[in-house]
């Protein structure tokens, strides 16, 4: 009551002054500005300023963006199409030609994506700390173990029936299939993770405006570009995408590297109380990824890596094309090898490749590479045929689809090139949209970080 009387007295004694800079708003209905006011004493002391106390404070030439504008410009605009098209579209919808330039749309989009990435990073850090993990996602208690004491496996009778169907009544064949060491998980008690990198063209150091470009290609000469490559600047910007799925619910994580995303993944599992479940990673043949997974989850029991079937099929085709003379011989050898691998007969496939007629071979080294590849990955090659019969996943196509939705669909068009920060920021914003978290984010500035149907 006393405070209210004091404020009333200040109003009576003070003077109302218009602020020098108008308050600027980018809204769903249009881009507009209006005057704000401050209440001052005769000595110039500010009692109240509507620009900061009634409205959200702005910095410099910043525009306040309404929730409707963010949904219109970012989710229905930048996530789906180029910044140039988005700028033209929202200005047409609002009947304000050239009100919000394409470059402003780009800057606003990237700033929003960076805020999202920072919020997820902050949330992950809090989760890890709250569960007694280090900032690098390692338990502070070195004896701590996560995951089920025994890996949850599918019903034995159902597995036996599936093997019988694949063997088509041949007892020896059934025994050979059953000998594959990779077990068959109980899907409802297992988390499936597909993780992969996707690269987009890196923006050159020097650039100039060119009509029709998303982020305009650089003005550097070819010689300068080759020099930059030689100096160690990579040609592509990489995002790592992880698709997490359990019992029909899913979530997409993205980041600038495998290590970064695995750290987010561990925090995500802890936050969703999923660390008691089995864990399967569907991977390609990248050794560094395998090493990173096994290291990051060394304290998780029941972790299984499964080699993506389509990658295995592609790898076999590539290596046998190099190794064998002639398309017909290659196709015959590939068909037989894949037939054996589909049943999980890695040893049989290796034996078959070693016994190939020497007259067929044009490159012995390429053939040995294929054999070595199978030997290294035999622990990750299941009986794919049985998994299919059981309704279990055989590939990382969900992760690859996530790559397409979060990065490739938007960032891999002719003429587009990206800075590292710009690519990751747009992927972060797209990820929020794909996870159905955009409305919550625009309203509260927070991420649920939860599996959703």
C-alpha positions in Angstrom: 0.0 0.0 0.0 2.8 2.3 0.9 4.6 1.4 -2.3 1.5 2.2 -4.3 1.2 5.6 -2.7 4.9 6.3 -3.5 4.4 5.3 -7.2 1.3 7.6 -7.4 3.3 10.4 -5.9 6.1 9.8 -8.5 3.5 10.0 -11.3 2.2 13.3 -9.9 5.7 14.8 -9.6 7.2 13.3 -12.7 7.0 14.0 -16.4 6.2 11.7 -19.3 8.8 11.6 -22.1 8.8 9.7 -25.4 11.7 7.4 -26.0 14.0 8.4 -28.9 13.8 4.9 -30.5 10.4 3.3 -31.4 9.6 -0.2 -30.3 9.8 -2.5 -33.4 7.7 -5.6 -33.8 7.8 -8.4 -36.5 4.4 -9.9 -36.2 2.1 -12.3 -38.0 -0.1 -9.4 -39.0 2.8 -7.2 -40.2 6.0 -5.4 -39.3 5.4 -2.2 -37.4 6.8 0.2 -34.8 5.3 2.4 -32.1 6.4 4.9 -29.5 7.1 4.0 -25.9 7.4 6.3 -23.0 9.3 6.7 -19.8 8.4 8.5 -16.6 11.1 10.8 -15.2 11.7 13.1 -12.3 12.8 16.7 -12.8 16.3 15.6 -12.1 16.2 13.0 -15.0 15.7 9.9 -12.8 13.6 7.2 -14.6 10.7 5.9 -12.5 9.2 3.7 -15.2 10.0 2.8 -18.8 7.4 1.0 -20.9 10.0 -0.2 -23.4 11.6 -2.4 -20.8 9.0 -2.9 -18.1 5.8 -3.3 -20.1 7.4 -4.9 -23.2 10.3 -7.3 -23.7 13.6 -5.4 -23.7 15.3 -5.2 -27.0 19.0 -4.6 -27.9 20.1 -2.1 -30.5 18.1 -2.5 -33.8 16.5 -5.8 -32.7 12.9 -6.4 -33.6 10.5 -8.2 -31.2 9.2 -11.4 -32.9 5.7 -12.6 -31.9 5.0 -16.3 -31.5 2.8 -16.1 -34.6 5.6 -14.6 -36.6 8.0 -17.3 -35.5 5.7 -20.1 -36.4 5.0 -18.4 -39.8 8.6 -17.5 -40.7 10.5 -20.3 -39.1 8.4 -23.5 -39.1 6.3 -22.9 -42.3 9.1 -20.8 -43.9 12.8 -21.3 -43.2 12.5 -25.0 -42.2 10.7 -25.8 -45.5 12.2 -23.4 -48.0 15.0 -20.9 -48.8 15.4 -17.7 -46.8 14.8 -15.7 -50.0 11.5 -17.5 -50.7 10.5 -17.3 -47.0 11.1 -13.5 -46.9 9.1 -13.0 -50.1 6.3 -15.2 -48.8 5.7 -13.7 -45.4 5.9 -10.2 -46.8 3.2 -11.2 -49.4 1.0 -12.7 -46.8 1.3 -9.6 -44.6 0.8 -7.3 -47.7 4.1 -5.5 -46.8 6.4 -5.8 -49.8 10.1 -5.9 -48.7 9.2 -5.4 -45.0 11.4 -8.2 -43.7 14.4 -8.8 -46.0 15.7 -12.3 -46.7 18.9 -11.6 -44.9 17.0 -10.6 -41.8 15.0 -13.9 -42.0 18.2 -15.8 -42.2 19.7 -14.0 -39.2 16.5 -14.4 -37.2 16.3 -18.1 -38.0 20.0 -18.8 -37.2 19.6 -16.9 -33.9 16.6 -18.9 -32.9 18.3 -22.2 -33.8 21.3 -21.1 -31.7 19.0 -20.4 -28.7 17.4 -23.8 -29.1 20.8 -25.6 -29.3 22.0 -23.6 -26.2 18.8 -24.5 -24.3 19.2 -28.2 -25.1 22.8 -28.1 -24.1 21.9 -26.4 -20.8 19.2 -28.9 -20.1 21.6 -31.8 -20.9 24.2 -30.3 -18.5 21.7 -30.1 -15.7 20.5 -33.7 -16.3 24.1 -35.0 -16.2 24.9 -33.1 -13.1 21.7 -34.1 -11.4 22.5 -37.8 -12.1 26.1 -37.5 -10.8 27.7 -37.6 -14.2 30.6 -35.5 -15.4 30.2 -32.8 -18.1 31.6 -35.5 -20.5 28.7 -37.8 -19.7 30.7 -40.3 -17.6 29.4 -41.5 -14.2 31.3 -39.9 -11.3 31.1 -43.3 -9.6 33.4 -45.5 -11.6 31.6 -48.6 -10.4 28.2 -47.4 -11.6 26.5 -49.6 -14.2 23.4 -49.0 -16.3 21.2 -51.1 -18.5 19.5 -54.4 -17.7 21.4 -57.1 -15.7 20.4 -59.4 -18.5 19.7 -58.3 -22.0 15.9 -58.5 -22.8 15.5 -61.2 -25.5 12.5 -62.2 -27.7 10.5 -65.2 -26.7 12.5 -68.4 -27.4 9.6 -70.2 -28.9 8.9 -67.4 -31.3 12.5 -67.2 -32.3 12.6 -71.0 -32.9 9.5 -70.8 -35.1 11.1 -67.9 -37.1 14.3 -69.8 -37.6 12.3 -72.9 -38.8 10.4 -70.7 -41.3 13.7 -69.3 -42.6 15.3 -72.8 -42.8 12.3 -74.2 -44.6 12.4 -77.4 -42.7 16.1 -78.1 -43.3 17.5 -79.2 -39.9 21.2 -78.4 -40.7 20.3 -75.0 -42.0 18.2 -74.3 -38.9 21.2 -75.2 -36.6 23.5 -73.0 -38.7 21.1 -70.0 -38.4 20.7 -70.6 -34.7 24.4 -70.5 -34.2 24.6 -66.8 -35.0 25.8 -65.1 -31.8 23.7 -61.9 -32.3 20.6 -62.3 -30.2 17.0 -61.1 -30.9 15.9 -58.4 -28.6 12.5 -57.9 -27.0 11.4 -54.8 -28.9 9.3 -53.2 -26.2 12.2 -53.5 -23.7 14.8 -52.1 -26.0 15.8 -48.6 -27.2 16.7 -48.4 -30.9 19.1 -45.7 -32.0 20.2 -44.9 -35.5 23.1 -42.5 -35.7 24.8 -41.1 -38.7 26.6 -38.0 -40.1 25.3 -35.9 -43.0 27.5 -33.4 -44.8 26.5 -30.2 -46.7 28.7 -27.9 -48.8 30.8 -25.6 -46.7 30.5 -21.9 -47.3 33.7 -20.3 -48.7 35.6 -17.7 -46.7 35.0 -15.0 -49.3 31.6 -14.4 -50.9 29.6 -11.8 -52.7 25.9 -11.5 -53.4 24.7 -13.6 -56.3 21.1 -13.7 -57.4 19.3 -17.0 -56.7 21.7 -18.3 -54.0 20.5 -19.5 -50.5 23.7 -18.5 -48.8 25.7 -17.2 -51.6 28.8 -19.1 -52.9 32.1 -17.4 -52.2 33.9 -15.1 -54.5 37.1 -16.9 -53.9 38.9 -18.2 -57.1 39.4 -21.9 -57.7 43.0 -21.5 -56.8 42.1 -19.8 -53.5 39.6 -22.5 -52.8 42.2 -25.3 -53.4 44.6 -23.4 -51.2 42.0 -23.3 -48.4 41.5 -27.1 -48.8 45.2 -27.6 -48.6 45.4 -25.5 -45.4 43.1 -27.9 -43.7 39.6 -26.3 -44.2 37.2 -29.1 -44.9 35.0 -29.1 -48.0 31.8 -30.0 -46.0 30.0 -29.0 -42.9 28.8 -32.0 -40.9 25.8 -32.6 -38.7 25.3 -35.7 -36.6 21.7 -36.9 -36.3 20.5 -39.6 -33.9 17.0 -41.1 -34.1 15.9 -42.6 -30.8 12.9 -44.9 -30.7 11.2 -47.0 -28.0 7.8 -48.6 -28.0 6.4 -46.5 -30.8 7.8 -43.2 -29.4 10.7 -41.3 -30.9 12.9 -38.3 -30.7 15.6 -36.7 -33.0 18.8 -35.3 -31.6 21.3 -33.3 -33.6 24.7 -31.7 -33.0 28.0 -30.7 -34.6 29.8 -34.0 -33.9 29.3 -37.7 -32.9 30.8 -37.0 -29.4 28.5 -34.1 -28.9 25.4 -36.1 -29.9 26.3 -39.1 -27.8 26.6 -36.8 -24.8 23.1 -35.5 -25.5 21.9 -39.1 -26.0 23.1 -40.1 -22.6 21.4 -37.1 -21.0 18.3 -37.9 -22.9 18.2 -41.5 -21.7 18.7 -40.4 -18.1 16.0 -37.7 -18.4 13.5 -40.1 -19.8 14.3 -42.8 -17.2 15.3 -45.3 -20.0 18.6 -46.5 -18.6 17.2 -49.8 -17.4 16.3 -50.9 -20.9 18.4 -52.7 -23.6 20.2 -50.5 -26.2 20.7 -51.3 -29.9 22.6 -49.1 -32.3 22.1 -49.5 -36.0 25.3 -48.4 -37.7 27.3 -48.4 -40.9 30.8 -49.7 -41.2 32.5 -46.5 -39.9 35.1 -47.7 -37.4 35.4 -44.3 -35.6 31.6 -44.3 -34.9 31.8 -47.9 -33.5 34.7 -46.9 -31.2 32.9 -43.8 -30.0 29.8 -45.8 -29.2 31.5 -48.5 -27.3 33.6 -46.0 -25.4 30.7 -43.7 -24.5 28.5 -46.6 -23.4 31.2 -48.7 -21.8 29.3 -48.6 -18.5 26.0 -49.7 -20.1 25.1 -53.4 -20.0 23.2 -55.0 -22.9 24.5 -52.7 -25.7 24.4 -54.2 -29.2 25.6 -52.8 -32.5 23.9 -54.1 -35.6 25.3 -53.5 -39.1 22.8 -51.9 -41.3 21.7 -54.4 -44.0 21.5 -51.8 -46.8 25.0 -50.6 -46.0 26.3 -54.2 -46.0 24.6 -54.8 -49.4 26.1 -51.6 -50.8 29.6 -52.5 -49.4 29.5 -55.9 -50.9 28.5 -54.5 -54.4 31.3 -51.9 -54.3 34.1 -54.3 -53.2 33.1 -57.2 -55.5 32.9 -54.8 -58.4 36.5 -53.8 -57.7 37.6 -57.4 -57.0 36.0 -59.4 -59.8 36.4 -59.4 -63.6 33.1 -58.8 -65.4 29.6 -57.8 -64.4 28.2 -61.4 -64.6 30.8 -62.8 -62.3 30.3 -59.9 -59.9 26.6 -60.4 -59.8 26.8 -64.1 -59.3 29.3 -63.8 -56.4 27.3 -60.9 -54.8 24.1 -62.8 -55.0 25.6 -65.8 -53.3 27.4 -63.8 -50.6 24.3 -61.7 -49.7 22.2 -64.9 -49.5 24.6 -66.2 -46.9 24.8 -62.9 -45.0 21.0 -62.5 -45.0 20.9 -65.8 -43.0 23.7 -64.6 -40.7 26.2 -67.1 -42.1 29.3 -64.9 -41.9 31.7 -67.8 -41.7 30.1 -69.4 -44.8 30.2 -66.1 -46.7 33.9 -65.7 -45.9 34.6 -69.3 -46.9 32.7 -68.7 -50.2 34.8 -65.6 -51.0 38.1 -67.4 -50.3 37.1 -70.2 -52.6 36.2 -68.0 -55.6 37.8 -69.2 -58.9 41.1 -67.3 -59.2 40.3 -66.7 -62.9 37.4 -64.5 -61.8 39.6 -62.2 -59.7 41.1 -59.0 -61.1 42.0 -57.4 -57.8 43.0 -59.7 -55.0 43.5 -56.8 -52.6 39.9 -55.6 -53.0 38.6 -59.1 -52.3 40.8 -59.4 -49.1 39.4 -56.1 -48.0 35.8 -57.4 -48.3 36.8 -60.6 -46.3 38.6 -58.5 -43.7 35.5 -56.2 -43.4 33.3 -59.3 -42.7 35.7 -60.7 -40.2 35.9 -57.3 -38.3 32.1 -57.0 -38.2 31.0 -60.5 -37.6 29.8 -59.6 -34.1 27.5 -57.0 -35.6 26.0 -59.2 -38.4 22.8 -61.0 -37.2 20.5 -63.4 -39.1 18.6 -60.6 -40.9 16.1 -63.1 -42.2 15.1 -64.1 -38.7 14.9 -60.5 -37.5 12.5 -59.8 -40.4 10.3 -62.8 -39.5 10.2 -61.5 -35.9 9.3 -57.9 -37.0 12.6 -56.5 -35.8 14.5 -53.7 -37.5 17.3 -54.5 -39.8 18.5 -51.1 -40.9 19.2 -47.5 -39.9 16.7 -46.2 -42.4 14.9 -44.3 -39.7 18.1 -42.5 -38.9 18.7 -41.8 -42.6 15.1 -40.5 -42.9 15.8 -38.2 -40.0 18.9 -37.0 -41.8 16.8 -36.2 -44.8 14.1 -34.4 -42.8 16.4 -32.5 -40.5 19.3 -31.6 -42.8 19.4 -32.9 -46.4 15.9 -31.9 -47.6 16.5 -28.3 -46.7 20.3 -27.8 -47.0 21.3 -30.0 -50.0 20.2 -27.9 -52.9 22.2 -26.7 -55.8 24.0 -23.4 -55.1 23.6 -23.7 -51.3 26.6 -23.5 -49.0 26.7 -23.1 -45.2 28.7 -21.9 -42.3 29.1 -24.5 -39.5 27.1 -22.4 -37.1 24.4 -21.6 -39.7 23.9 -25.3 -40.7 23.8 -26.6 -37.1 21.4 -23.8 -36.0 18.9 -24.5 -38.9 19.2 -28.2 -38.1 18.4 -27.5 -34.4 15.3 -25.5 -35.4 14.2 -28.2 -37.8 14.7 -30.8 -35.1 12.4 -28.9 -32.7 9.8 -28.8 -35.4 10.1 -32.6 -36.2 9.9 -33.4 -32.5 6.7 -31.4 -32.2 8.3 -29.1 -29.7 8.0 -25.8 -31.6 4.9 -24.5 -30.0 6.2 -25.2 -26.5 9.5 -23.6 -27.4 8.0 -20.4 -28.8 5.6 -20.1 -25.8 8.0 -20.9 -22.9 11.5 -21.0 -24.3 11.9 -24.5 -22.9 12.3 -28.0 -24.5 10.5 -31.0 -23.0 13.3 -33.4 -24.1 10.9 -36.3 -24.0 10.0 -39.2 -26.2 6.7 -38.6 -28.0 4.3 -40.7 -30.0 
